[in-house]
Amino acid sequence: MITFVADGDEDFRKQIAKFCLNYPQFASVLNINATLISNLNKANAVVQFVFAQQEDLASTGTEFTSYKNLLRSGNGDEVLGAYPVLSVYPAVEPPLCNANVESQLRGVIQACVATKLLTETMGIALGIVAPAATAPDLTAGTPNLTVKPTTGGHPLLHANIGNYDAYEIWKDTGTGFVFYNVTTSPNFTDTAPLPAIGVNEIWNYKGIYRYKNKQIGNWSDTVTITVKGSI
């Protein structure tokens, strides 16, 4: 039985949430130090809050940077559109925890193993042991790619990453698909210059997962968006 700590941010977020959710049903058996568990629960709340905010702010930041670049340097004869909409910071914040939550989780996992009472079934339920028989077949994955316009008119693409490292984005603006970018985040904003005002263009995208720096799995369905010249 081999324990693990998830590598990617999204997998780590899900892992610590799963552990904190399911630990109470095994608490009477494992009987881990109550302070360790209390601190981990506190850290879990902060992880869920901060990771979600960072993803949202990263998308907004990309859009705002594009707007700032257009403001300074322009791109032809465009005029500025409406200001990008900033993310609304939640009014309720969880109490702060200590830094290095990954180290805290590793410490709790080690404490579970040290009891010599941790079974494979418990480990799987807690999300710290991967069931070998149900390990995902990465060669069968297909990105569930979607696209929608941001407030500034730039396309926002989304695909779950799960057990993969990233996904490739290929783009077709009318002359065929060409490689465009690789993103390790589920959300990706295409900040390419928009058409001139009054001109609409159709942009197509497709994606494929990457794992250990190679393409893997199946191509997504093609998604299409009409990009309007608004600046």
N, C-alpha and C positions, 0 to 999 in steps of 0.2 A: 504493500500500500504506500503510494507516494503522494505527499501533499504538495500543493503549489499555491503561488500567489499570481493572479492574472497580470499579464503584461500591459495590454492597452488600457487607456483611461476608462473607456466605456465598460470593458469587461471587469476592471477593478471595481468600478462603481457598483456594478451588479453583484459582484462577489461579496463585497462587504455588507451590502444590503441583505443578501441572502443569508449570510452567517448570522447577522443580528436578528433577523426575523425568525430563524429556525432554532437558534441556540436554546431558548427557554425550554423546549421539549426534551433536551438532553442535559439540562443543567443539573438535575439531581444525580445523574450518573457521572458526568465529568467533573462537576463541582470545581470549576475554575475560579481562581481568586476573583471575588466580586468587584474589586476596584478595576482590575483589568477589563472585565466585561462592561462595567459602567463607562469607563473611558472610551472603549471601542464604540459603544452605542452613541456616545456624544460625538465622537469623530465621524461616525456614519452620517449623522444629520448634517454635519458641515460639508462632508464630501458630496452628498446629494445636492445640497444647495449651491456650492461653489462650481461644481462640474457643469451643472445645468446653466448657470449664469455665464460661465466662460464660453460655452458653445454659442450662446445667443449673442454675447458681446463680440465674439470673433467675427460672426457674420455681419453684424452692424458696423464694426470697425472697418471691414473691407469695403463696404458700401460707402462709408463716410470718407475714406481715403480716396476713393475714385472721384467723389464729389469735390473734395479739396483739390485734387490734381486738375480737374476740369476748371475750377475756379481760378487757379493760378495760371495755367498754361493754355487752357482751351483746347479745342480740337476742330478747328475750322471756324465756322460762323455761328456756332451754337450759342444759345442763351441758357442760363442756369434754370433748371426746373425747381420744384419745391425742395425744401430742405429734407434730407433723409430723416426718418422718424427714429429717434433714439429709443433704446430699450428702457422699459420702466423697471426700476429697481424695486424688488419686493419690500413691502413695509415691515414685514416680520422676518427677522434673521435668527438662525439658531445660535445658541451660545458658542463662543469660540472654543476650540480644542487645541491640544498641542500639535506642533508640526510633525511631519514624518509619520503619517497614518499608516503607510505601508509597513514601517517597522513595528508599529503597534499590532497590526494584524499578524505579522510574522511571529511576534511574541506570543500572541494568544494561540496561534496554531501549534507552536512548539509546546505550550502548556497543555494543550489537548493531547498531543502525542505522548507527552511525559506521563500522563495518567495511566497509560497502557490499557485504557478502557475504550479508546476510540476505535470503532469498527469502520469497515469500508462503507457500510450503509449509512452510518452517522456522517462520515466524511463527505459522502456524496450529497446528503441532505443539507449539510452546512456549506457546500460549495467549495470545499478545500481539497477534495479528492475527485479526480476526473474518472468517470466510469469507462474503462478501456473498451468495453463491448459496445458502448454507444458514442464513441468518439466521432465527431462530425466528419463526413466525407467532403473535404474542401474542394475536390474536383467537380462536385455536383452543384456548387453554389451559383446563383444568378442574382446580380444586384437588382433590388426592387426600386429602380431609378424613377424619380419624379422630378418635375420642374414646375416652377411657378414664378411670377414676376415679384421682385422686391418693390418697395415703395419708390425707389429711384428708377425703376424700369429694367434693371439688370436681372437676368435669369438667376434664380436660386435653385440649385440642384440638391437632391437629397437621396441617400441610399444607406441602409443599415450596413455597418462594417462587420459586426459580430466577431468571428474568430480570425478574420483576415487582417492584413496589415494596412491595406488601403484599397482604393479602387481607381482605375484609370478612367478618364473622361475623353471621349472622342467627339468631335464636333463637325457638323456639316452646315455650311451657310449657302449651299447651292452648287458646290463644285465637288462634292463627295466628302466622305468622312476622313478626317486627319486627326492624329493624336493632338490633344489639347493640354491636358494636365493630369497630375496624380494628386489625390487628396487623402490624407489620413483622418480627416474629419468627416462625419456623415453629411455635413452641409458644405456646399461650395458655391460661392457667388461668382458668376462670370462677369468680370469687370471690363470686358472688351468694349471699345467705343460703340455707342449706340448709333443707329442711323441718323441722318439729318432730319430735322423737324419736318413733319408731314410725310415721311417715308417709313413704310413698314417692311420688315424683313422676317422671313421664317428661318429660325435656327433649330437644327435637329441635334440631338445628343444620344449617345449610347455609352455604356460602361461595362467594365469587366474587372473582377477582383484581382488583387495582387497579394502574393504571399512569398516571403523570403526573396523579394526583389524580382519576382517573375509573375507573369499572367497566370491565372488559374480559374477554372470554372467556366461558366457560360456567359456569352454576351447578353446584356439586358435587352429588353424591348427598346426600340427607338422612341424617344419622347420628343415632342415638338412644342415650340412656343413662338408666338408672333411677337417680335420685338418692335416697339413703336418708337419712332423718332420724336422725342419729346424735349430734347435739349439742343 
